[in-house]
Amino acid sequence: MAYEDDHIVALVPMLSDQGLHHIPVLDAQQQLVGIITQSDLIAALFNSKLA
């Protein structure tokens, strides 16, 4: 589980080492606000290298 203000790099171990394919994202009130997938993580890290 991740929170909306977590940095994307903090999700790398969950999506690589732990073998998860998606992670629910919660807000401060513990409400679901989205889902991050492995593809989302790769795209975000790739795009950050271009900037």
C-alpha distance matrix in Angstrom:
0.0 3.8 7.0 10.2 12.2 10.3 12.8 12.5 13.9 11.0 9.1 12.3 12.0 8.9 10.9 14.1 14.5 12.1 13.4 10.4 11.9 9.3 5.7 5.4 6.2 7.5 10.8 12.6 13.7 10.3 11.6 10.0 11.6 10.8 9.4 9.8 11.9 13.8 16.7 15.2 14.4 17.9 19.5 18.0 19.1 22.4 23.1 22.6 25.2 27.7 27.6
3.8 0.0 3.8 6.7 8.4 6.6 9.4 9.5 11.4 8.8 7.6 11.3 11.9 9.6 11.4 14.7 15.5 13.9 15.2 12.3 13.3 10.4 6.7 6.3 4.8 6.3 8.8 10.7 12.7 10.1 11.3 9.9 10.3 9.7 9.0 8.9 11.7 13.6 16.1 13.8 12.8 16.5 17.7 15.6 16.9 20.3 20.6 19.7 22.6 25.0 24.5
7.0 3.8 0.0 3.8 5.5 5.4 9.0 10.2 12.7 10.5 10.2 14.0 15.0 13.2 14.8 18.0 19.0 17.6 18.9 16.0 16.6 13.4 9.8 8.3 5.1 4.7 5.7 7.4 10.0 8.4 9.7 9.1 8.9 9.6 10.3 10.6 14.1 16.2 18.1 15.3 14.6 18.3 18.9 16.3 17.9 21.3 21.0 19.9 23.1 25.2 24.2
10.2 6.7 3.8 0.0 3.8 5.6 8.4 9.7 12.9 11.7 11.5 15.1 16.9 15.3 16.2 19.5 21.1 20.0 20.8 17.9 17.7 14.4 11.3 9.7 5.9 5.9 5.6 8.0 10.8 10.1 10.2 9.4 7.6 8.5 10.0 10.3 14.0 16.3 17.5 14.1 13.9 17.6 17.3 14.6 16.7 19.9 18.9 17.9 21.5 23.1 21.8
12.2 8.4 5.5 3.8 0.0 3.8 6.5 9.0 11.7 10.6 11.6 15.0 16.9 16.1 17.3 20.2 21.5 21.0 22.2 19.7 19.9 16.9 13.9 12.9 9.3 9.2 8.1 9.0 12.5 12.4 13.3 13.0 11.3 12.2 13.4 12.9 16.4 18.0 19.2 15.8 14.9 18.3 18.1 14.9 16.4 19.7 18.6 16.9 20.4 22.2 20.5
10.3 6.6 5.4 5.6 3.8 0.0 3.8 6.4 8.4 6.8 8.1 11.5 13.1 12.7 14.1 16.7 17.9 17.6 19.1 16.9 17.5 15.0 12.0 12.0 9.2 10.0 10.2 11.3 14.7 13.7 14.9 14.1 12.9 12.8 12.9 11.6 14.6 15.7 17.3 14.3 12.7 16.0 16.6 13.4 14.3 17.9 17.5 15.7 18.8 21.1 20.0
12.8 9.4 9.0 8.4 6.5 3.8 0.0 3.8 5.5 5.6 7.5 9.9 12.3 12.7 13.6 15.6 17.2 17.6 18.9 17.2 17.6 15.6 13.3 14.1 11.7 13.3 13.6 14.9 18.3 17.3 18.2 17.0 15.3 14.6 14.2 12.0 14.4 14.7 16.0 13.1 10.8 13.7 14.3 10.8 11.1 14.7 14.5 12.3 15.2 17.7 16.6
12.5 9.5 10.2 9.7 9.0 6.4 3.8 0.0 3.8 5.4 5.5 7.3 10.5 10.8 10.8 12.9 15.0 15.7 16.3 14.7 14.6 12.9 11.4 13.0 11.3 13.8 15.0 17.0 20.0 18.5 18.9 16.9 15.2 13.5 12.3 9.4 11.2 11.2 12.3 9.6 7.1 10.0 10.8 7.7 8.0 11.7 11.9 10.4 13.2 15.7 15.4
13.9 11.4 12.7 12.9 11.7 8.4 5.5 3.8 0.0 3.8 5.3 5.5 8.3 10.0 10.3 11.3 13.1 14.4 15.6 14.8 15.3 14.5 13.2 15.4 14.2 16.6 18.0 19.6 22.7 21.0 21.8 20.0 18.6 16.9 15.3 12.1 13.1 12.0 13.6 11.8 8.4 10.4 12.1 9.4 8.0 11.8 12.9 10.9 12.7 15.9 15.9
11.0 8.8 10.5 11.7 10.6 6.8 5.6 5.4 3.8 0.0 3.8 5.6 6.9 8.0 9.7 11.1 12.0 12.7 14.5 13.5 14.8 13.7 11.7 13.7 12.6 14.6 16.1 17.3 20.3 18.5 19.8 18.3 17.6 16.2 14.6 12.0 13.5 12.9 15.3 13.4 10.3 13.0 15.0 12.4 11.6 15.4 16.5 14.6 16.5 19.7 19.5
9.1 7.6 10.2 11.5 11.6 8.1 7.5 5.5 5.3 3.8 0.0 3.8 5.7 5.4 6.3 8.6 10.1 10.3 11.4 10.0 11.1 10.0 8.4 10.9 10.6 13.4 15.7 17.6 20.1 17.7 18.5 16.4 15.9 13.9 11.7 8.9 9.9 9.4 12.1 10.7 7.8 10.8 13.1 11.2 11.0 14.5 15.9 14.9 16.9 19.8 20.1
12.3 11.3 14.0 15.1 15.0 11.5 9.9 7.3 5.5 5.6 3.8 0.0 3.8 5.5 5.3 5.9 7.9 9.3 10.2 10.0 11.0 11.2 10.8 13.9 14.1 17.1 19.4 21.4 23.9 21.4 22.2 19.9 19.2 16.8 14.2 10.9 10.7 8.8 11.5 11.0 7.5 9.3 12.3 11.1 9.8 13.0 15.2 14.3 15.5 18.7 19.6
12.0 11.9 15.0 16.9 16.9 13.1 12.3 10.5 8.3 6.9 5.7 3.8 0.0 3.8 5.5 5.1 5.0 6.5 8.6 9.2 11.5 12.1 11.5 14.7 15.4 18.1 20.6 22.1 24.5 21.8 22.9 20.9 20.9 18.7 16.0 13.2 12.8 11.0 14.3 14.2 11.0 12.7 16.0 15.0 13.5 16.6 19.0 17.9 18.9 22.3 23.2
8.9 9.6 13.2 15.3 16.1 12.7 12.7 10.8 10.0 8.0 5.4 5.5 3.8 0.0 3.8 5.7 6.0 5.0 6.8 6.1 8.7 8.9 8.1 11.4 12.7 15.4 18.4 20.2 22.1 19.0 20.0 17.8 18.3 16.0 13.1 10.8 10.6 9.7 13.3 13.2 10.8 13.1 16.1 15.3 14.8 17.9 19.9 19.3 20.8 23.8 24.7
10.9 11.4 14.8 16.2 17.3 14.1 13.6 10.8 10.3 9.7 6.3 5.3 5.5 3.8 0.0 3.8 6.3 6.1 5.6 4.8 6.0 7.1 7.9 11.7 13.3 16.6 19.7 22.0 23.8 20.8 21.1 18.4 18.3 15.5 12.2 9.4 8.0 6.2 9.9 10.5 8.3 10.1 13.3 13.3 12.9 15.5 17.8 17.8 19.1 21.9 23.2
14.1 14.7 18.0 19.5 20.2 16.7 15.6 12.9 11.3 11.1 8.6 5.9 5.1 5.7 3.8 0.0 3.8 5.7 5.3 7.0 8.5 10.6 11.7 15.4 17.0 20.2 23.2 25.3 27.2 24.2 24.8 22.1 22.1 19.2 15.9 12.9 11.1 8.3 11.6 12.9 10.3 10.9 14.5 14.8 13.5 15.7 18.6 18.6 19.1 22.1 23.8
14.5 15.5 19.0 21.1 21.5 17.9 17.2 15.0 13.1 12.0 10.1 7.9 5.0 6.0 6.3 3.8 0.0 3.8 5.5 8.1 10.8 12.9 13.3 16.9 18.6 21.3 24.3 26.0 27.9 24.8 25.8 23.5 24.0 21.5 18.2 15.6 14.2 11.9 15.3 16.4 13.7 14.6 18.2 18.2 16.6 19.1 22.0 21.5 21.9 25.2 26.7
12.1 13.9 17.6 20.0 21.0 17.6 17.6 15.7 14.4 12.7 10.3 9.3 6.5 5.0 6.1 5.7 3.8 0.0 3.8 5.7 9.2 10.9 11.2 14.5 16.7 19.3 22.5 24.3 25.7 22.4 23.4 21.1 22.1 19.7 16.4 14.5 13.3 11.9 15.6 16.6 14.4 15.9 19.3 19.3 18.4 21.0 23.6 23.3 24.3 27.3 28.6
13.4 15.2 18.9 20.8 22.2 19.1 18.9 16.3 15.6 14.5 11.4 10.2 8.6 6.8 5.6 5.3 5.5 3.8 0.0 3.8 6.5 9.3 10.8 14.4 17.0 20.0 23.4 25.7 26.9 23.5 23.9 21.2 21.9 19.1 15.5 13.5 11.4 9.8 13.3 15.0 13.4 14.5 17.8 18.5 17.9 20.0 22.7 23.0 23.9 26.6 28.3
10.4 12.3 16.0 17.9 19.7 16.9 17.2 14.7 14.8 13.5 10.0 10.0 9.2 6.1 4.8 7.0 8.1 5.7 3.8 0.0 3.8 5.7 7.2 10.7 13.5 16.6 20.1 22.6 23.6 20.2 20.3 17.5 18.3 15.4 11.9 10.3 8.6 8.1 11.8 12.9 11.9 13.7 16.6 17.0 17.2 19.5 21.7 22.1 23.6 26.1 27.4
11.9 13.3 16.6 17.7 19.9 17.5 17.6 14.6 15.3 14.8 11.1 11.0 11.5 8.7 6.0 8.5 10.8 9.2 6.5 3.8 0.0 3.8 7.1 10.4 13.3 16.7 20.2 23.1 24.1 20.8 20.2 16.9 17.2 13.9 10.2 8.5 5.8 5.7 8.8 10.3 10.3 11.9 14.3 15.3 16.1 17.9 19.8 20.9 22.4 24.5 26.0
9.3 10.4 13.4 14.4 16.9 15.0 15.6 12.9 14.5 13.7 10.0 11.2 12.1 8.9 7.1 10.6 12.9 10.9 9.3 5.7 3.8 0.0 3.8 6.8 9.6 13.1 16.6 19.6 20.5 17.3 16.6 13.2 13.4 10.2 6.5 5.5 4.2 6.3 9.1 9.2 9.7 12.2 14.0 14.4 15.8 17.9 19.2 20.1 22.2 24.2 25.2
5.7 6.7 9.8 11.3 13.9 12.0 13.3 11.4 13.2 11.7 8.4 10.8 11.5 8.1 7.9 11.7 13.3 11.2 10.8 7.2 7.1 3.8 0.0 3.8 6.4 9.7 13.2 16.1 17.1 13.9 13.6 10.6 11.1 8.6 5.5 5.2 6.5 8.8 11.5 10.5 10.4 13.7 15.3 14.7 16.2 18.9 19.8 20.1 22.6 24.7 25.2
5.4 6.3 8.3 9.7 12.9 12.0 14.1 13.0 15.4 13.7 10.9 13.9 14.7 11.4 11.7 15.4 16.9 14.5 14.4 10.7 10.4 6.8 3.8 0.0 3.8 6.6 10.2 13.3 13.8 10.6 9.9 6.8 7.9 6.1 4.5 6.5 8.9 12.0 14.1 12.4 13.0 16.5 17.4 16.5 18.5 21.3 21.6 21.8 24.7 26.5 26.6
6.2 4.8 5.1 5.9 9.3 9.2 11.7 11.3 14.2 12.6 10.6 14.1 15.4 12.7 13.3 17.0 18.6 16.7 17.0 13.5 13.3 9.6 6.4 3.8 0.0 3.8 7.0 10.2 11.4 8.9 8.3 5.8 5.7 5.1 5.5 7.0 10.5 13.4 15.2 12.6 13.0 16.7 17.1 15.5 17.6 20.6 20.4 20.2 23.4 25.2 24.8
7.5 6.3 4.7 5.9 9.2 10.0 13.3 13.8 16.6 14.6 13.4 17.1 18.1 15.4 16.6 20.2 21.3 19.3 20.0 16.6 16.7 13.1 9.7 6.6 3.8 0.0 3.8 6.8 7.6 5.2 5.2 4.5 5.4 7.2 8.8 10.8 14.3 17.2 18.9 16.3 16.6 20.3 20.6 18.6 20.8 23.9 23.4 22.9 26.3 27.9 27.1
10.8 8.8 5.7 5.6 8.1 10.2 13.6 15.0 18.0 16.1 15.7 19.4 20.6 18.4 19.7 23.2 24.3 22.5 23.4 20.1 20.2 16.6 13.2 10.2 7.0 3.8 0.0 3.8 5.4 5.3 5.5 6.6 6.4 9.2 11.7 13.5 17.2 20.1 21.4 18.4 18.7 22.4 22.2 19.8 22.1 25.2 24.2 23.4 27.0 28.5 27.2
12.6 10.7 7.4 8.0 9.0 11.3 14.9 17.0 19.6 17.3 17.6 21.4 22.1 20.2 22.0 25.3 26.0 24.3 25.7 22.6 23.1 19.6 16.1 13.3 10.2 6.8 3.8 0.0 3.8 5.5 7.4 9.7 10.1 13.0 15.3 16.9 20.5 23.2 24.8 21.7 21.6 25.3 25.3 22.6 24.5 27.8 26.8 25.6 29.1 30.8 29.2
13.7 12.7 10.0 10.8 12.5 14.7 18.3 20.0 22.7 20.3 20.1 23.9 24.5 22.1 23.8 27.2 27.9 25.7 26.9 23.6 24.1 20.5 17.1 13.8 11.4 7.6 5.4 3.8 0.0 3.8 5.5 8.9 10.2 13.5 16.0 18.3 21.8 24.8 26.4 23.5 23.8 27.6 27.5 25.2 27.4 30.5 29.6 28.7 32.2 33.8 32.4
10.3 10.1 8.4 10.1 12.4 13.7 17.3 18.5 21.0 18.5 17.7 21.4 21.8 19.0 20.8 24.2 24.8 22.4 23.5 20.2 20.8 17.3 13.9 10.6 8.9 5.2 5.3 5.5 3.8 0.0 3.8 6.6 8.9 11.6 13.5 15.8 19.1 22.0 24.0 21.4 21.7 25.4 25.8 23.8 25.8 29.0 28.5 27.8 31.2 32.9 31.9
11.6 11.3 9.7 10.2 13.3 14.9 18.2 18.9 21.8 19.8 18.5 22.2 22.9 20.0 21.1 24.8 25.8 23.4 23.9 20.3 20.2 16.6 13.6 9.9 8.3 5.2 5.5 7.4 5.5 3.8 0.0 3.8 6.2 9.3 11.8 14.7 18.0 21.3 22.8 20.2 21.1 24.8 24.7 23.0 25.5 28.4 27.6 27.4 30.9 32.3 31.3
10.0 9.9 9.1 9.4 13.0 14.1 17.0 16.9 20.0 18.3 16.4 19.9 20.9 17.8 18.4 22.1 23.5 21.1 21.2 17.5 16.9 13.2 10.6 6.8 5.8 4.5 6.6 9.7 8.9 6.6 3.8 0.0 3.8 5.8 8.1 11.4 14.5 18.0 19.3 16.9 18.1 21.7 21.6 20.3 22.9 25.6 25.0 25.1 28.5 29.8 29.3
11.6 10.3 8.9 7.6 11.3 12.9 15.3 15.2 18.6 17.6 15.9 19.2 20.9 18.3 18.3 22.1 24.0 22.1 21.9 18.3 17.2 13.4 11.1 7.9 5.7 5.4 6.4 10.1 10.2 8.9 6.2 3.8 0.0 3.8 7.3 10.2 13.6 17.1 17.8 14.9 16.4 19.9 19.2 17.8 20.7 23.2 22.1 22.4 25.9 26.9 26.2
10.8 9.7 9.6 8.5 12.2 12.8 14.6 13.5 16.9 16.2 13.9 16.8 18.7 16.0 15.5 19.2 21.5 19.7 19.1 15.4 13.9 10.2 8.6 6.1 5.1 7.2 9.2 13.0 13.5 11.6 9.3 5.8 3.8 0.0 3.8 6.8 10.0 13.5 14.1 11.5 13.3 16.7 16.1 15.1 18.1 20.4 19.7 20.4 23.7 24.7 24.4
9.4 9.0 10.3 10.0 13.4 12.9 14.2 12.3 15.3 14.6 11.7 14.2 16.0 13.1 12.2 15.9 18.2 16.4 15.5 11.9 10.2 6.5 5.5 4.5 5.5 8.8 11.7 15.3 16.0 13.5 11.8 8.1 7.3 3.8 0.0 3.8 6.5 10.1 11.2 9.2 10.9 14.1 14.2 13.8 16.4 18.6 18.6 19.4 22.4 23.7 24.0
9.8 8.9 10.6 10.3 12.9 11.6 12.0 9.4 12.1 12.0 8.9 10.9 13.2 10.8 9.4 12.9 15.6 14.5 13.5 10.3 8.5 5.5 5.2 6.5 7.0 10.8 13.5 16.9 18.3 15.8 14.7 11.4 10.2 6.8 3.8 0.0 3.8 6.9 8.1 6.0 7.1 10.4 10.9 10.5 12.8 15.1 15.5 16.2 19.0 20.5 21.0
11.9 11.7 14.1 14.0 16.4 14.6 14.4 11.2 13.1 13.5 9.9 10.7 12.8 10.6 8.0 11.1 14.2 13.3 11.4 8.6 5.8 4.2 6.5 8.9 10.5 14.3 17.2 20.5 21.8 19.1 18.0 14.5 13.6 10.0 6.5 3.8 0.0 3.8 5.3 5.1 6.4 8.8 9.9 10.7 12.5 14.3 15.4 16.7 18.8 20.4 21.6
13.8 13.6 16.2 16.3 18.0 15.7 14.7 11.2 12.0 12.9 9.4 8.8 11.0 9.7 6.2 8.3 11.9 11.9 9.8 8.1 5.7 6.3 8.8 12.0 13.4 17.2 20.1 23.2 24.8 22.0 21.3 18.0 17.1 13.5 10.1 6.9 3.8 0.0 3.8 5.4 5.1 6.3 8.7 10.0 10.8 12.3 14.2 15.5 17.0 18.9 20.5
16.7 16.1 18.1 17.5 19.2 17.3 16.0 12.3 13.6 15.3 12.1 11.5 14.3 13.3 9.9 11.6 15.3 15.6 13.3 11.8 8.8 9.1 11.5 14.1 15.2 18.9 21.4 24.8 26.4 24.0 22.8 19.3 17.8 14.1 11.2 8.1 5.3 3.8 0.0 3.8 5.4 5.2 6.1 8.6 10.0 10.5 12.1 14.2 15.6 16.8 18.7
15.2 13.8 15.3 14.1 15.8 14.3 13.1 9.6 11.8 13.4 10.7 11.0 14.2 13.2 10.5 12.9 16.4 16.6 15.0 12.9 10.3 9.2 10.5 12.4 12.6 16.3 18.4 21.7 23.5 21.4 20.2 16.9 14.9 11.5 9.2 6.0 5.1 5.4 3.8 0.0 3.8 5.5 5.2 6.1 8.6 9.9 10.5 12.2 14.4 15.6 16.8
14.4 12.8 14.6 13.9 14.9 12.7 10.8 7.1 8.4 10.3 7.8 7.5 11.0 10.8 8.3 10.3 13.7 14.4 13.4 11.9 10.3 9.7 10.4 13.0 13.0 16.6 18.7 21.6 23.8 21.7 21.1 18.1 16.4 13.3 10.9 7.1 6.4 5.1 5.4 3.8 0.0 3.8 5.5 5.2 6.2 8.5 9.9 10.6 12.6 14.6 15.8
17.9 16.5 18.3 17.6 18.3 16.0 13.7 10.0 10.4 13.0 10.8 9.3 12.7 13.1 10.1 10.9 14.6 15.9 14.5 13.7 11.9 12.2 13.7 16.5 16.7 20.3 22.4 25.3 27.6 25.4 24.8 21.7 19.9 16.7 14.1 10.4 8.8 6.3 5.2 5.5 3.8 0.0 3.8 5.5 5.3 6.0 8.5 10.0 10.9 12.7 14.7
19.5 17.7 18.9 17.3 18.1 16.6 14.3 10.8 12.1 15.0 13.1 12.3 16.0 16.1 13.3 14.5 18.2 19.3 17.8 16.6 14.3 14.0 15.3 17.4 17.1 20.6 22.2 25.3 27.5 25.8 24.7 21.6 19.2 16.1 14.2 10.9 9.9 8.7 6.1 5.2 5.5 3.8 0.0 3.8 5.5 5.1 6.0 8.5 10.0 10.8 12.6
18.0 15.6 16.3 14.6 14.9 13.4 10.8 7.7 9.4 12.4 11.2 11.1 15.0 15.3 13.3 14.8 18.2 19.3 18.5 17.0 15.3 14.4 14.7 16.5 15.5 18.6 19.8 22.6 25.2 23.8 23.0 20.3 17.8 15.1 13.8 10.5 10.7 10.0 8.6 6.1 5.2 5.5 3.8 0.0 3.8 5.5 5.2 6.1 8.7 10.1 10.9
19.1 16.9 17.9 16.7 16.4 14.3 11.1 8.0 8.0 11.6 11.0 9.8 13.5 14.8 12.9 13.5 16.6 18.4 17.9 17.2 16.1 15.8 16.2 18.5 17.6 20.8 22.1 24.5 27.4 25.8 25.5 22.9 20.7 18.1 16.4 12.8 12.5 10.8 10.0 8.6 6.2 5.3 5.5 3.8 0.0 3.8 5.5 5.2 6.5 9.1 10.4
22.4 20.3 21.3 19.9 19.7 17.9 14.7 11.7 11.8 15.4 14.5 13.0 16.6 17.9 15.5 15.7 19.1 21.0 20.0 19.5 17.9 17.9 18.9 21.3 20.6 23.9 25.2 27.8 30.5 29.0 28.4 25.6 23.2 20.4 18.6 15.1 14.3 12.3 10.5 9.9 8.5 6.0 5.1 5.5 3.8 0.0 3.8 5.5 5.3 6.8 9.3
23.1 20.6 21.0 18.9 18.6 17.5 14.5 11.9 12.9 16.5 15.9 15.2 19.0 19.9 17.8 18.6 22.0 23.6 22.7 21.7 19.8 19.2 19.8 21.6 20.4 23.4 24.2 26.8 29.6 28.5 27.6 25.0 22.1 19.7 18.6 15.5 15.4 14.2 12.1 10.5 9.9 8.5 6.0 5.2 5.5 3.8 0.0 3.8 5.3 5.2 6.7
22.6 19.7 19.9 17.9 16.9 15.7 12.3 10.4 10.9 14.6 14.9 14.3 17.9 19.3 17.8 18.6 21.5 23.3 23.0 22.1 20.9 20.1 20.1 21.8 20.2 22.9 23.4 25.6 28.7 27.8 27.4 25.1 22.4 20.4 19.4 16.2 16.7 15.5 14.2 12.2 10.6 10.0 8.5 6.1 5.2 5.5 3.8 0.0 3.8 5.4 5.4
25.2 22.6 23.1 21.5 20.4 18.8 15.2 13.2 12.7 16.5 16.9 15.5 18.9 20.8 19.1 19.1 21.9 24.3 23.9 23.6 22.4 22.2 22.6 24.7 23.4 26.3 27.0 29.1 32.2 31.2 30.9 28.5 25.9 23.7 22.4 19.0 18.8 17.0 15.6 14.4 12.6 10.9 10.0 8.7 6.5 5.3 5.3 3.8 0.0 3.8 5.6
27.7 25.0 25.2 23.1 22.2 21.1 17.7 15.7 15.9 19.7 19.8 18.7 22.3 23.8 21.9 22.1 25.2 27.3 26.6 26.1 24.5 24.2 24.7 26.5 25.2 27.9 28.5 30.8 33.8 32.9 32.3 29.8 26.9 24.7 23.7 20.5 20.4 18.9 16.8 15.6 14.6 12.7 10.8 10.1 9.1 6.8 5.2 5.4 3.8 0.0 3.8
27.6 24.5 24.2 21.8 20.5 20.0 16.6 15.4 15.9 19.5 20.1 19.6 23.2 24.7 23.2 23.8 26.7 28.6 28.3 27.4 26.0 25.2 25.2 26.6 24.8 27.1 27.2 29.2 32.4 31.9 31.3 29.3 26.2 24.4 24.0 21.0 21.6 20.5 18.7 16.8 15.8 14.7 12.6 10.9 10.4 9.3 6.7 5.4 5.6 3.8 0.0
